[in-house]
């Protein structure tokens, strides 16, 4: 019960920080495409290391989220000169869509190679 309370507080604080830093009341990991990057990292882990442990899966998900965040910031700064909330949301939505589509290919490839025939 205490762990659930601490996790809930952590989610609330991280959401408030993300909204404050981006100055965007709609900022969330899904709008900014960060969760799609984590999912893509997990799909890559399923392809590269099909029998990965939980720690390896978490590492790949973290690296995917970090890579997506870097690409989103790069795109937002390149298009507008500075990363405004609108450019962050647009770049995040675009990267989220691309990552989600690549996830489908990754999960299919991982499933195809991990199922015994």
C-alpha positions in Angstrom: 0.0 0.0 0.0 2.8 2.4 0.9 4.6 1.5 -2.4 1.5 2.4 -4.4 1.2 5.7 -2.6 4.9 6.5 -3.3 4.5 5.6 -7.0 1.4 7.7 -7.3 3.1 10.7 -5.8 6.1 10.2 -8.1 3.8 10.2 -11.2 2.1 13.4 -10.0 5.4 15.2 -9.4 6.8 14.1 -12.7 3.7 15.2 -14.5 3.7 18.6 -12.8 7.4 19.0 -13.6 6.9 18.2 -17.2 4.0 20.7 -17.5 6.0 23.3 -15.7 9.2 22.9 -17.7 7.5 22.8 -21.1 5.1 25.5 -20.1 2.3 23.4 -21.6 -0.7 22.3 -19.6 -1.2 19.4 -22.0 2.3 18.0 -21.6 2.3 14.3 -20.9 4.5 11.5 -22.0 2.0 10.3 -24.5 1.6 13.8 -26.1 5.3 14.3 -26.2 6.0 10.9 -27.7 8.2 9.7 -24.8 6.2 6.6 -24.0 6.2 5.5 -27.7 10.0 5.8 -27.6 10.1 3.5 -24.6 7.9 1.0 -26.3 10.1 1.1 -29.3 13.2 0.4 -27.2 11.4 -2.5 -25.7 10.5 -3.8 -29.1 14.2 -3.6 -30.1 15.1 -5.5 -26.9 12.6 -8.3 -27.9 14.4 -8.6 -31.3 18.0 -8.4 -30.1 17.7 -10.3 -26.9 14.5 -12.4 -26.9 15.2 -14.0 -23.5 16.1 -10.7 -21.8 15.8 -10.3 -18.1 13.6 -7.6 -16.5 16.6 -5.3 -16.0 17.6 -5.5 -19.6 14.1 -4.8 -20.7 13.9 -1.7 -18.4 17.3 -0.5 -19.7 16.2 -0.8 -23.4 12.9 1.0 -22.5 14.8 3.8 -20.8 17.2 4.2 -23.7 14.3 4.3 -26.2 12.6 7.0 -24.1 15.9 9.0 -23.9 16.5 8.7 -27.6 12.9 9.8 -28.4 13.3 12.8 -26.1 16.5 13.8 -27.8 15.0 13.5 -31.3 11.9 15.5 -30.2 14.0 18.3 -28.7 16.2 18.3 -31.8 13.2 18.6 -34.1 11.4 21.2 -32.0 14.5 23.4 -31.9 15.3 22.9 -35.6 11.9 23.8 -36.9 11.2 26.8 -34.7 14.6 28.0 -33.6 13.7 27.3 -30.0 11.6 24.6 -28.3 8.3 26.2 -27.7 5.4 24.2 -26.3 3.6 24.0 -29.6 6.7 22.7 -31.5 7.4 20.2 -28.7 3.8 18.9 -28.9 4.0 18.6 -32.7 7.4 17.0 -32.8 6.3 14.6 -30.0 3.2 13.6 -31.8 5.1 12.9 -35.0 7.8 10.9 -33.2 5.1 9.1 -31.3 3.3 8.1 -34.5 6.5 6.9 -36.1 7.6 5.0 -33.0 4.2 3.3 -32.7 4.3 2.2 -36.3 7.9 0.8 -35.9 6.7 -1.0 -32.7 4.3 -3.0 -34.8 7.1 -4.2 -37.1 9.3 -4.9 -34.1 6.8 -6.9 -32.2 5.9 -8.9 -35.3 9.6 -9.6 -36.0 10.2 -10.5 -32.3 7.2 -12.8 -32.3 8.2 -14.4 -35.6 11.7 -15.3 -34.4 10.8 -16.3 -30.8 7.9 -18.8 -31.6 9.2 -22.3 -32.0 8.0 -24.1 -35.1 
